[in-house]
């Protein structure tokens, strides 16, 4: 397992060894030993596992959870291919408003740890791309918030030549500045306190 610290504090990329033969492949996108070694703690208690399928061009996000309660996620793509984006939404963070991007796909079996207060989005690059989420909290609709992924202030590098498909909710989501003005973004300290409770 190769582990890479991303440019957003607390976010990590995990790339497992992929074993391929004439039958197909085998990989372990989550391995507790490596997670604990680099984060200094075991994976949070998983309260929900979810997945979605997305047609090519589907842009989901930027999604995040109101904090408190906050939510941490561990995500990977077992089928298809997506360009994944993490965006630091924690007010007071040295990397506030900055993003990190990673290609997730079925061949590489790469996974990401997304800390509390960091937004998540992805662009599907192939039909029927699947993204799996291990989540520290169950989904509660009124806690789930969104930022417009096409906000030029954030400047996500969206792949050219793909016709974008979005939900109405994501198209109408506020910009980063609008969410800040409305008090919808988590404070860094609050996010860190919420994350600390995941391992108690």
Order of alpha helices (4+ residues) and beta strands (2+ residues): beta-beta-beta-beta-alpha-beta-beta-beta-beta-beta-beta-beta-beta-beta-alpha-alpha-alpha
